[in-house]
Amino acid sequence: MQKHYLCSVLGIGSCCMLFNFTDIMKIPGLSFSLKRALGVTAAKQKISRKTGVPMTKQGLERKVGRFVINTIFGTRKK
């Protein structure tokens, strides 16, 4: 929530806050992820393990890059 919006809700004209209200409401070390709660992350991990194709952009780029370099230079794992 923005500081100015909160000031207008509270009826304070010009407001100089020394702290942010969202910092007060946060609990350190506690976070919530809707994807993890719905099981999306676990499903993606299972698909990736079975197919061998990463579901993340970075993982896919690494896999494609490795394939291209191995094709060009002929380095193969034994």
C-alpha positions as a Markdown table, in Angstrom:
| # | Residue | x | y | z |
|---|---|---|---|---|
| 1 | Met | 0.0 | 0.0 | 0.0 |
| 2 | Gln | 1.4 | 3.4 | -0.9 |
| 3 | Lys | 2.1 | 5.9 | 1.8 |
| 4 | His | 0.1 | 8.7 | 0.2 |
| 5 | Tyr | -3.0 | 6.6 | -0.3 |
| 6 | Leu | -2.8 | 5.5 | 3.4 |
| 7 | Cys | -2.5 | 9.1 | 4.5 |
| 8 | Ser | -5.6 | 10.1 | 2.5 |
| 9 | Val | -7.5 | 7.2 | 4.0 |
| 10 | Leu | -6.5 | 8.2 | 7.5 |
| 11 | Gly | -7.4 | 11.8 | 6.8 |
| 12 | Ile | -3.9 | 13.1 | 7.2 |
| 13 | Gly | -3.2 | 16.0 | 4.8 |
| 14 | Ser | 0.6 | 16.0 | 4.3 |
| 15 | Cys | 2.2 | 13.0 | 5.8 |
| 16 | Cys | 5.9 | 12.4 | 6.5 |
| 17 | Met | 6.1 | 8.8 | 7.6 |
| 18 | Leu | 9.3 | 7.4 | 9.1 |
| 19 | Phe | 8.3 | 3.8 | 8.4 |
| 20 | Asn | 6.4 | 1.8 | 5.8 |
| 21 | Phe | 3.2 | 0.0 | 6.9 |
| 22 | Thr | 4.0 | -3.0 | 4.7 |
| 23 | Asp | 7.2 | -3.5 | 6.6 |
| 24 | Ile | 5.3 | -3.9 | 9.8 |
| 25 | Met | 2.9 | -6.5 | 8.3 |
| 26 | Lys | 5.7 | -8.7 | 6.9 |
| 27 | Ile | 6.9 | -11.6 | 8.9 |
| 28 | Pro | 10.5 | -12.4 | 8.2 |
| 29 | Gly | 11.1 | -15.9 | 6.8 |
| 30 | Leu | 7.5 | -16.4 | 5.9 |
| 31 | Ser | 6.3 | -16.3 | 2.3 |
| 32 | Phe | 3.4 | -17.7 | 0.3 |
| 33 | Ser | 3.5 | -18.9 | -3.2 |
| 34 | Leu | 0.2 | -19.7 | -5.0 |
| 35 | Lys | 2.0 | -21.9 | -7.6 |
| 36 | Arg | 3.5 | -24.1 | -4.9 |
| 37 | Ala | 0.2 | -24.2 | -3.0 |
| 38 | Leu | -1.6 | -25.4 | -6.1 |
| 39 | Gly | 1.1 | -28.0 | -7.0 |
| 40 | Val | 2.2 | -26.3 | -10.2 |
| 41 | Thr | 5.9 | -26.4 | -9.2 |
| 42 | Ala | 5.9 | -30.1 | -8.3 |
| 43 | Ala | 4.1 | -31.0 | -11.5 |
| 44 | Lys | 6.7 | -29.1 | -13.6 |
| 45 | Gln | 9.5 | -30.9 | -11.7 |
| 46 | Lys | 8.0 | -34.3 | -12.4 |
| 47 | Ile | 7.5 | -33.6 | -16.1 |
| 48 | Ser | 11.1 | -32.3 | -16.4 |
| 49 | Arg | 12.5 | -35.4 | -14.7 |
| 50 | Lys | 10.6 | -37.8 | -16.9 |
| 51 | Thr | 11.2 | -36.1 | -20.2 |
| 52 | Gly | 14.7 | -34.8 | -19.5 |
| 53 | Val | 13.7 | -31.4 | -20.9 |
| 54 | Pro | 13.9 | -28.5 | -18.4 |
| 55 | Met | 10.8 | -26.4 | -17.9 |
| 56 | Thr | 12.7 | -23.2 | -17.0 |
| 57 | Lys | 14.0 | -20.8 | -19.6 |
| 58 | Gln | 17.5 | -20.9 | -18.1 |
| 59 | Gly | 17.6 | -24.7 | -18.0 |
| 60 | Leu | 16.4 | -25.0 | -21.6 |
| 61 | Glu | 19.0 | -22.5 | -22.8 |
| 62 | Arg | 21.7 | -24.5 | -21.0 |
| 63 | Lys | 20.6 | -27.7 | -22.6 |
| 64 | Val | 20.3 | -26.3 | -26.1 |
| 65 | Gly | 23.7 | -24.5 | -25.7 |
| 66 | Arg | 25.4 | -27.7 | -24.6 |
| 67 | Phe | 23.8 | -29.6 | -27.6 |
| 68 | Val | 25.1 | -26.9 | -30.1 |
| 69 | Ile | 28.6 | -26.9 | -28.6 |
| 70 | Asn | 28.8 | -30.7 | -28.6 |
| 71 | Thr | 27.6 | -30.7 | -32.2 |
| 72 | Ile | 30.1 | -28.1 | -33.4 |
| 73 | Phe | 33.2 | -29.4 | -31.5 |
| 74 | Gly | 32.3 | -33.1 | -31.4 |
| 75 | Thr | 32.8 | -33.4 | -27.6 |
| 76 | Arg | 30.7 | -36.3 | -26.3 |
| 77 | Lys | 30.3 | -37.7 | -22.8 |
| 78 | Lys | 31.4 | -41.3 | -22.5 |
